[in-house]
């Protein structure tokens, strides 16, 4: 494994999402198998001390995955991890962001290291993460081509 060969900063095009709806939460619960009532039942959320239901953390992680795979093919993803730092309330408007912070060569493959975040319209960061993605040999010179 090689050390970080280059430091660079390339921003991925942000992924702006519609407000989180109750319907989206119910659909995600069904798709993910996470039927924790705190995400879909107002009475349950209030009894737990919240004003309303809120998004599953894994929904926000899925949105970050969508940001990554919209930038590079899924087959290029080498690692992806997140840390949940705040809840995403129902009606919150998440935007996913990513920034390449360095590039290294590993076993003949060029890899970009990324810092990731999900940020609400009010500036609240709900998720922080990182990823490693295989990139073309001439990256970041081709960054403009792969960013759109």
C-alpha positions as CSV (number, residue, x, y, z in Angstrom):
1,X,0.0,0.0,0.0
2,X,1.4,3.3,-1.0
3,X,1.3,6.6,1.0
4,X,-0.7,9.6,0.0
5,X,1.1,10.6,-3.2
6,X,-0.8,13.8,-3.9
7,X,-2.9,16.3,-2.0
8,X,-5.6,17.9,-4.1
9,X,-9.0,19.4,-3.7
10,X,-11.7,18.5,-6.2
11,X,-15.3,19.1,-5.2
12,X,-18.0,16.7,-6.4
13,X,-21.2,18.3,-7.7
14,X,-23.5,18.5,-4.8
15,X,-26.6,16.3,-4.7
16,X,-29.6,18.4,-3.5
17,X,-32.6,16.4,-2.4
18,X,-36.2,17.3,-1.9
19,X,-37.5,17.7,1.6
20,X,-37.8,14.4,3.5
21,X,-41.5,13.5,3.5
22,X,-43.5,11.1,5.7
23,X,-44.1,9.0,2.6
24,X,-40.4,8.7,1.9
25,X,-39.8,7.6,5.5
26,X,-42.5,4.9,5.2
27,X,-41.2,3.7,1.9
28,X,-37.6,3.6,3.2
29,X,-38.8,1.6,6.3
30,X,-40.4,-1.0,3.9
31,X,-37.4,-1.1,1.6
32,X,-34.8,-1.3,4.3
33,X,-36.7,-3.5,6.8
34,X,-36.1,-0.8,9.5
35,X,-39.5,-0.4,10.9
36,X,-38.5,1.4,14.1
37,X,-41.6,3.4,14.9
38,X,-39.6,6.5,15.9
39,X,-39.2,7.1,12.2
40,X,-42.8,6.7,11.1
41,X,-45.1,7.1,14.1
42,X,-45.6,10.6,15.5
43,X,-46.9,9.4,18.9
44,X,-43.9,7.1,19.3
45,X,-41.5,9.9,18.4
46,X,-43.1,12.3,20.9
47,X,-43.1,9.7,23.7
48,X,-39.3,9.4,23.1
49,X,-38.9,13.2,23.5
50,X,-38.9,14.3,19.9
51,X,-41.2,16.9,18.3
52,X,-41.8,14.7,15.3
53,X,-40.5,11.7,13.4
54,X,-37.1,11.9,11.7
55,X,-35.2,10.2,8.9
56,X,-33.4,6.9,9.2
57,X,-29.6,7.5,9.4
58,X,-29.2,4.9,6.7
59,X,-31.4,6.9,4.3
60,X,-28.9,9.7,4.5
61,X,-26.1,7.2,4.0
62,X,-27.9,5.9,0.9
63,X,-28.1,9.5,-0.4
64,X,-24.3,9.8,0.0
65,X,-23.9,6.5,-1.8
66,X,-26.0,8.0,-4.6
67,X,-23.6,11.0,-4.7
68,X,-20.6,8.8,-5.1
69,X,-22.1,6.5,-7.7
70,X,-23.3,9.5,-9.7
71,X,-19.7,10.6,-9.8
72,X,-17.9,7.3,-10.5
73,X,-19.3,3.8,-11.2
74,X,-20.2,1.6,-8.2
75,X,-17.4,-0.8,-9.2
76,X,-14.9,1.9,-8.4
77,X,-15.9,2.2,-4.8
78,X,-13.2,0.8,-2.5
79,X,-14.4,1.9,0.9
80,X,-17.2,4.0,2.3
81,X,-18.0,4.8,5.9
82,X,-20.1,7.4,7.8
83,X,-20.7,8.8,11.3
84,X,-24.1,10.0,12.2
85,X,-23.8,13.4,13.9
86,X,-27.4,14.8,14.0
87,X,-30.9,13.8,13.1
88,X,-32.6,14.7,9.8
89,X,-36.0,16.0,10.7
90,X,-39.1,15.3,8.5
91,X,-39.3,18.1,6.0
92,X,-35.5,18.7,6.2
93,X,-33.8,19.4,2.9
94,X,-30.5,17.4,2.7
95,X,-27.7,18.2,0.4
96,X,-24.8,15.7,-0.1
97,X,-21.3,17.0,-0.6
98,X,-18.0,15.4,-1.3
99,X,-14.5,16.6,-1.8
100,X,-11.4,14.8,-3.0
101,X,-8.7,15.5,-0.4
102,X,-5.9,13.3,-1.7
103,X,-4.8,10.7,-4.3
104,X,-2.6,7.7,-4.0
105,X,-1.5,4.8,-6.1
106,X,-2.2,1.4,-4.6
107,X,-1.2,-1.8,-6.4
108,X,-1.2,-0.1,-9.7
109,X,-4.6,1.6,-9.2
110,X,-5.1,5.4,-8.7
111,X,-7.4,6.1,-5.7
112,X,-9.0,9.3,-4.5
113,X,-9.8,9.8,-0.9
114,X,-12.9,11.8,-0.2
115,X,-14.5,13.7,2.7
116,X,-18.3,13.5,2.6
117,X,-21.1,15.2,4.4
118,X,-24.9,15.6,4.4
119,X,-25.9,19.2,5.3
120,X,-29.4,20.5,5.8
121,X,-30.6,23.9,4.4
122,X,-30.0,25.5,7.9
123,X,-26.4,24.4,7.8
124,X,-26.8,21.4,10.2
125,X,-24.4,18.6,9.3
126,X,-26.2,15.3,9.9
127,X,-23.6,12.9,8.5
128,X,-19.9,12.9,8.0
129,X,-18.1,10.3,6.1
130,X,-15.2,9.3,3.9
131,X,-14.7,7.1,0.9
132,X,-11.9,5.7,-1.3
133,X,-12.7,5.5,-5.0
134,X,-10.7,4.2,-7.9
135,X,-10.2,7.0,-10.5
136,X,-8.8,7.2,-14.0
137,X,-5.0,7.3,-14.3
138,X,-5.1,11.0,-15.4
139,X,-7.3,12.2,-12.5
140,X,-7.6,15.0,-11.4
141,X,-6.9,16.4,-14.8
142,X,-10.1,14.8,-16.0
143,X,-12.0,15.9,-12.9
144,X,-14.2,18.3,-14.9
145,X,-15.1,15.4,-17.2
146,X,-16.1,13.0,-14.4
147,X,-17.8,15.6,-12.2
148,X,-20.8,16.1,-14.5
